[in-house]
Amino acid sequence: MSYTCTDVELVMKKGRSDMEQFGTYIMVFIETGGLLAPILFISFHLLRPLFFLPVAFICISGGILFGTVAGTLYSLIGITLSSIIFYAIIRWMPRTFKKLVNLKRKLMGTVLNSQHRK
């Protein structure tokens, strides 16, 4: 099924809800986006850790937007690239990794100490 700009305008004029309009807009963007839509989706996987979004949310969105097989493939590519990039960053900056580990220990130590006091 292919949408055009006039289809989106007709949907908006028919008085459908905002969510339906947004869903139609996203589908039109993906179908007309060609190669750009999967690249943007994979890029969103790369930025996901910075936004603290759950992986399941992004993967399910990919299945809804691109279909089961293509969504799974794009998610696997995005998750793999994200892991490789963040692994390389940690290996490139070992002091940052040590700071993160120390911060985790401090936070977990504070949580553990507060639980023992109760």
ABEGO torsion letter per residue (X at the ends): XBBBAAAAAAAAAAGBBAAAAAAAAAAAAAAAAEAAAAAAAAAAAAAAAAAGBBAAAAAAAAAAAAEAAAAAAAAAAAAAAAAAAAAAAAAABAAAAAAAAAAAAAAAAAAAAAAAAX
